């Protein structure tokens, strides 16, 4: 079944750092510390396992605050979100500001595809790479002192957020299949001085890009 709780944490980025690499196969994260009136939250952004063959994919782009709905102006702290459109919840495959509207044919020259993307305001395609490359892509938007939004599942105990990645499309038989659900995807966003938001989306290569109403792969 989908997560018991899902929502967004709003606050100020205090610190970020990577997990220490090890040889135990532990999932590799970029860790965030986010200040709120309730205290300092711990957030773990999954950028794949140190030794995993699963693979990680990501995209980084910028959106207008209005495209995010009510969450762009929410007060600091964690807020549960209804898993429906226009609540502020995220769905990589369904949210107009996040999904890629069109996959251009491979024979189109790169500059032409980029122009079409800009004209239609679609998000960029997924980039695939290592955990280190994913961390390198995320960290430039993590300016200490910036307002930040972190979408995901809150900790059962203590102040924190995890499952900050796509949370649907996992294959039948995988340990994550039961948690598939729509409108419950995680993400990391920081607010720029001009009021727009820099966005980092991340998913695992085994997660599918087409899902049914329960978030299971089609």
LOSE-102160 format. One line per field, with one value per residue (C-alpha): z, x, y; residue number from 1. Coordinates in steps of 0.2 Angstrom, whole numbers, plus 5000, padded with zeros to 4 digits. Layout:
// residues N
w: [Z; ...];
u: [X; ...];
v: [Y; ...];
num: [NUM; ...];
This chain:
// residues 218
w: [5000; 4998; 5012; 5028; 5027; 5014; 5013; 5012; 5024; 5022; 5031; 5029; 5023; 5037; 5031; 5018; 5017; 5009; 5017; 5020; 5007; 5014; 5007; 5016; 5001; 5011; 5001; 4998; 5002; 5002; 5019; 5023; 5039; 5038; 5051; 5056; 5071; 5077; 5077; 5064; 5052; 5045; 5027; 5017; 4998; 4989; 4976; 4975; 4983; 4984; 4976; 4968; 4950; 4951; 4944; 4948; 4936; 4939; 4932; 4938; 4931; 4937; 4939; 4944; 4961; 4954; 4946; 4963; 4970; 4989; 4995; 4987; 5001; 5015; 5033; 5039; 5046; 5040; 5032; 5026; 5009; 5001; 4987; 4973; 4960; 4965; 4984; 4982; 4981; 4968; 4954; 4942; 4929; 4931; 4938; 4923; 4930; 4932; 4918; 4901; 4889; 4874; 4870; 4854; 4840; 4841; 4824; 4828; 4831; 4849; 4848; 4839; 4853; 4866; 4858; 4857; 4876; 4880; 4869; 4877; 4895; 4897; 4910; 4904; 4900; 4914; 4916; 4921; 4931; 4947; 4964; 4964; 4948; 4955; 4971; 4960; 4951; 4967; 4977; 4966; 4971; 4990; 4995; 5014; 5020; 5006; 5009; 5004; 5001; 5004; 4998; 5005; 5020; 5037; 5050; 5062; 5077; 5077; 5065; 5048; 5030; 5019; 5003; 4994; 4977; 4965; 4974; 4961; 4946; 4956; 4948; 4955; 4967; 4972; 4991; 4986; 4976; 4991; 4993; 4975; 4974; 4964; 4970; 4983; 4975; 4984; 4978; 4984; 4979; 4984; 4982; 4971; 4975; 4960; 4968; 4957; 4963; 4958; 4957; 4959; 4955; 4957; 4953; 4951; 4934; 4938; 4941; 4926; 4918; 4915; 4930; 4933; 4946; 4960; 4955; 4948; 4932; 4916];
u: [5000; 5006; 5014; 5004; 5010; 5017; 5021; 5033; 5045; 5048; 5063; 5080; 5095; 5108; 5120; 5122; 5135; 5137; 5137; 5154; 5158; 5159; 5160; 5144; 5132; 5123; 5112; 5121; 5113; 5116; 5111; 5102; 5099; 5085; 5080; 5062; 5053; 5050; 5069; 5082; 5076; 5087; 5083; 5092; 5091; 5094; 5107; 5109; 5120; 5139; 5140; 5123; 5121; 5103; 5108; 5101; 5093; 5090; 5085; 5089; 5078; 5070; 5051; 5041; 5033; 5016; 5018; 5020; 5004; 5001; 5017; 5028; 5021; 5019; 5025; 5041; 5038; 5031; 5014; 5005; 4998; 4983; 4989; 4978; 4982; 4983; 4986; 5005; 5009; 5021; 5020; 5034; 5023; 5007; 5012; 5012; 5028; 5038; 5033; 5042; 5028; 5036; 5051; 5058; 5064; 5082; 5086; 5082; 5097; 5101; 5099; 5082; 5076; 5082; 5072; 5056; 5058; 5060; 5045; 5034; 5041; 5044; 5056; 5073; 5076; 5083; 5102; 5109; 5125; 5134; 5130; 5144; 5138; 5120; 5127; 5137; 5121; 5112; 5124; 5125; 5107; 5110; 5115; 5116; 5104; 5092; 5073; 5071; 5056; 5059; 5045; 5044; 5039; 5041; 5051; 5040; 5050; 5060; 5062; 5066; 5061; 5066; 5060; 5065; 5064; 5051; 5039; 5030; 5034; 5044; 5042; 5031; 5041; 5053; 5053; 5047; 5031; 5020; 5024; 5020; 5008; 5003; 5005; 5018; 5035; 5049; 5060; 5072; 5069; 5078; 5071; 5082; 5083; 5072; 5058; 5059; 5063; 5078; 5072; 5081; 5071; 5079; 5073; 5081; 5083; 5072; 5057; 5046; 5039; 5022; 5011; 4992; 4981; 4989; 5007; 5011; 5021; 5010];
v: [5000; 5018; 5027; 5030; 5048; 5059; 5078; 5092; 5100; 5119; 5127; 5134; 5123; 5123; 5110; 5096; 5082; 5065; 5048; 5041; 5028; 5010; 4992; 4986; 4990; 5003; 5015; 5031; 5048; 5066; 5071; 5088; 5097; 5109; 5122; 5125; 5132; 5114; 5110; 5104; 5090; 5076; 5072; 5059; 5061; 5044; 5044; 5025; 5013; 5013; 4996; 4995; 4989; 4997; 5014; 5031; 5044; 5062; 5079; 5097; 5111; 5127; 5131; 5146; 5146; 5147; 5130; 5121; 5127; 5130; 5122; 5137; 5148; 5136; 5141; 5132; 5115; 5098; 5097; 5082; 5083; 5075; 5063; 5072; 5085; 5103; 5099; 5102; 5084; 5078; 5065; 5064; 5056; 5067; 5084; 5097; 5105; 5089; 5077; 5078; 5082; 5075; 5063; 5070; 5058; 5053; 5060; 5078; 5089; 5092; 5111; 5109; 5097; 5109; 5123; 5113; 5109; 5128; 5132; 5119; 5122; 5103; 5097; 5090; 5071; 5059; 5058; 5041; 5039; 5035; 5040; 5052; 5060; 5061; 5070; 5082; 5086; 5090; 5099; 5115; 5120; 5116; 5134; 5135; 5148; 5146; 5141; 5123; 5111; 5093; 5081; 5063; 5052; 5058; 5048; 5038; 5045; 5061; 5075; 5069; 5065; 5050; 5041; 5057; 5050; 5043; 5032; 5023; 5011; 4998; 4981; 4967; 4956; 4969; 4974; 4992; 4986; 4987; 5006; 5011; 5025; 5040; 5058; 5054; 5056; 5064; 5079; 5092; 5111; 5127; 5144; 5156; 5174; 5178; 5168; 5153; 5135; 5125; 5107; 5090; 5074; 5057; 5039; 5022; 5014; 5000; 5011; 5012; 5029; 5023; 5018; 5014; 5022; 5013; 5017; 5000; 4998; 4996];
num: [1; 2; 3; 4; 5; 6; 7; 8; 9; 10; 11; 12; 13; 14; 15; 16; 17; 18; 19; 20; 21; 22; 23; 24; 25; 26; 27; 28; 29; 30; 31; 32; 33; 34; 35; 36; 37; 38; 39; 40; 41; 42; 43; 44; 45; 46; 47; 48; 49; 50; 51; 52; 53; 54; 55; 56; 57; 58; 59; 60; 61; 62; 63; 64; 65; 66; 67; 68; 69; 70; 71; 72; 73; 74; 75; 76; 77; 78; 79; 80; 81; 82; 83; 84; 85; 86; 87; 88; 89; 90; 91; 92; 93; 94; 95; 96; 97; 98; 99; 100; 101; 102; 103; 104; 105; 106; 107; 108; 109; 110; 111; 112; 113; 114; 115; 116; 117; 118; 119; 120; 121; 122; 123; 124; 125; 126; 127; 128; 129; 130; 131; 132; 133; 134; 135; 136; 137; 138; 139; 140; 141; 142; 143; 144; 145; 146; 147; 148; 149; 150; 151; 152; 153; 154; 155; 156; 157; 158; 159; 160; 161; 162; 163; 164; 165; 166; 167; 168; 169; 170; 171; 172; 173; 174; 175; 176; 177; 178; 179; 180; 181; 182; 183; 184; 185; 186; 187; 188; 189; 190; 191; 192; 193; 194; 195; 196; 197; 198; 199; 200; 201; 202; 203; 204; 205; 206; 207; 208; 209; 210; 211; 212; 213; 214; 215; 216; 217; 218];
